[in-house]
């Protein structure tokens, strides 16, 4: 009798869930709302099913407390991994270190969150063999317990901008002051209007975290490397637009430098120097025509 009642109850719960989802699907086409309803209905159905089964079968157990004690101890030993994943799911749901649609990096894996389940969450991978944080197309399934064991970075929640840097090296003979002004002008062109938005978001984030920046405007830093003068642009950008902005900035920089003869890009070169003695010996060994060259 209990078996038949259990089957009927489970079928009824599944049927009610599907009926509710059909009504929601007819009411809206919003993908996020549909996803949320599907996940929430699944969780509610599971809880109701477990409680109902316990009520149906609990009357047949004389010492329920002893049974539950032994059962929970065995489950804890045999299902350690799933229990840790379930605890990770509760942490994700309560503390919200990331949400659906966020761009995160956990350990060595980075991507956009496309699904959160009881035992794992799913990312569309970015980076790896693809440059500039663009998608690889791979779907990565990560156990929820990794939120306890790995470093988690969120690109988009709270402060929705990241700092990016673009380095340009010019020769020592170049007019590096003019090159620096050109780079700063290019950076300001692509961050215009974003500085104030970033400042407003920073005020909101400061309520939760002790984050503060004195300057949010683009800056060009100067340093010297082996083959020239290195000018590094530091600017704010949205994580998902980083590659497009770098592409446009590089094209503007190339076009701008081409218009100035006193600015040249530096690249690795080699020069050979002879001491006076070595030069005389070389001229002695070389023929008359080689010396004229």
N, C-alpha and C positions, 0 to 999 in steps of 0.2 A: 504493500500500500504506500509506504514512504517513497519507494522508488518511482511509482507512477505519479504521485503528487509532486515530487521533485522535478520530474521531466516536464509535467504540465506547467509548473511555475516558471521554469527556465524558458520554455517556449513562449509563455505569456510575456515575460520580461523582454525577450528578444523581439517579439512582435510589436510591443508597445514602443520600443526604441525605434524600430524601423518606421513605424507609423508617424512618430514625432519628427523623424528626419525627413520623411516625405513632405510633411506639412511645411517644414522650414525651407526645404528646397523649392517649393512652389511659391513661397513668400519673398524670397530674396535670391539674388545672383552674386552677392558679395562672397568672394572666396574665403576671406578671413572669418566671416561670420559662420559660414558653412563648416569650416574646419573646427571652430570653437564649439559649435553645437555637437558635432560628431564626437569630439574628445570628451566633452562634459557628459554627454549622454552615455558614453561608454563607461566612464568612471561611476556614475550614479547607478547604472544597471549592474555593474560588478558588485558594488557595496550592497545593494538591495538583494541580489542573488545570494551572496554569502550569508547575510543575516537571516534570510528566509530558510536557507538550508540548515543553518544552526538551530533555528526554532523547530523545524520539522524533525530533525534527528536527535536533538538534545534531550528530548523526553525519554529516549531509550537508554540513556547513559546514567547509571546510578550515581557515580562519583564524577561529576563533570569537572570539578576543579582539579582532581588528580589527573584525569585524562588530558585536560588542556595543558597542565604543567609538563607532563611527559611529552605530549605532542609538540609543544613549543620548543622544548629542549632539543628534540630530534630534528625539528625543522631548522633551528638555528645552526646546527652542526652540518646538516646535509645541504642546506641551501644558503650558505654564507654569501656567495656571490650575488644571487638574486636579491637577498635581503639588503645588502649594501647598495645595490642599484635602486631599490625601492626607497631607501633612506635618502639617496642622492636626489631622487625625484621629488620627495617632500621638501628637501632643501631648495631645489630649483623653483618649486611652486610657491614656497613661503618667502624666501629671501630675494627672489628674482634677480640672480646675477646676470641673467640674460633672458630674452623673450623671443618669441617667434619673429623672424625677420631680422634679428640683430646679426651683425658681423662680429665674430669672436675668434680668438685663438686659444686653444687649450693644449698645453704641451707643445708639440711640434706641428700640430694640425690647425689650420685656419680655414674659415669658411662662413657662409651665411646659414643661420639656423632655419631649417625648413620643416622640422617635426620634433615634438617632444613627447615621449611616451614614458610608461611606468618604469621601464628598465633601460632605455637608451634614448639618446637624442641624435638627430641626423643633421649633417651639414652638407651643403654644396661646396666642395673644396675650392679654395683660391690659392694662388701662388704655386709652390712646388716647382715644376718645370716651366711654368708660365710666369712672365715678368709682371711687375707692377700690380700685384694683388688682383689679377683677373681670374675668372673661373676656369677650372680645368675640365668641368663637366662631370667629375667623379662625385658619387654620393658616399659620404663617410658616416658610418654608424659608430657612435661612441657610447660605451656604458656610462650610466649616470654616476657611478661611483668615482669616475675620474674627476668630478668637481671637488672631491676631497683630496685627491692624490696629485693633481697637476695644477700648475699655474694657469689661471684663467684671465684673459685680457678681452675687454669689450671695446670695440671700435666706435659704437654708435649710441649706446645708452648714456643718458646724462649729457656730457659734453660731446656734441656730434661733429666735432672737427678734430683733425690730427695735424701735427706739425710734419711737414715734408721739407726735404732739402735737395737742391739741385746744384751740383758743382761744375764750374766752368774754369778751365785753366788757360791762361794767355801767356805769351812769351814775355821774357824780362824786358824786351825792347818795346813792347806794346804800351799804349797809353792806358794803363790799367785804371786810372781815375775815370776816364771817359767810359770804359767798359763797365765799371761798377755802376755808374749812373744809368747806363742802358739797361743793365740787369734789374736795377731797382724799379725803373719805369715799367719794365715788362711784368715784374711781380705785382706791382700796384694795380696794373691793368686787370689782372685775373683775380685779384682779391678785393676789388672795389665793391663795397656794400656788404661784404661778409664779415668785416671786422666788428661792426656794431652788433650784428646778429650773434656772433661768437661771444661778445662781451655780455649780452643779455643772458645767453645760456650759461655762461660762467657764473653769473650771479645766482642763478637757480641751483646749479650744481654745488655751489659753495655752502648751501644750507645743509647738505649731507656730507660733503667731503671738504677737507682743508686744502682746496686747490685755488691757487691764485697765480696770475701772470701779470707782470707789470706792463708788458708791451705785447700787443696782438697784431701790430702792423708788420709787413714784410721787412726783412733785414738782409743786408749783404755783408758777409764776413770775409776778411782778407787774411790770407796766410801764404807762406812760401813753401813750395815743394821742389823736388829735384829738377824738374824740367820747366818751371815757370811760376807764375803767380796764380794762386788758386782763389777764386771768388765763389763763395757758397751762398746761394739764395736760401733763406729760411722763411717759410710762409705757411699759412693755414689753408687747409683744403678739406673737402668732404671725402671720406675714405673711398667711396665708390667712384669718384671722379678723378682720382689721383693720376691715372695714366693719361686720360684725355687732357688734363691741364698741363702735364709735363710735355705731352706731344705738341700742344699749341705754343707753349712757352719756348720750346727748343726751336720751332720754326721761326718764331719772331726774333729769337736771338741770332740765328743763322742769317736771316735777312738783314738785321740791323748791323751786324759785324761786317757783312759784305759791302756795306756802304762806306766803311771807314778803312782807309789804307794803313792807318797807324795802329790797328788792332788785329792781332793774329792769334789763332789757337795754337797752343803748345802741344807737342807730341814727343815721344821719346826719340832722341837722335844721338849719334855718336860722332865725336871729333877726335882726330889723331894729332898730337902735338909732338914735334921733334926738338930735341936739344940742339944748340948750335953745332956740336960735334957730330951728332947723328945726321943733321941736315947736310953738312959738308961731305960726309961719307956717302950719303944717298946721292948727292949731286955728282960725286966722283964715279960712282957705279953706274949711274944713268947715262944714256947717250946724249948727244947735243940736242936732238929734237925733244927728248923727254925733259931736259932742263928748260927749254923754251916754254914748254907747257906749264 
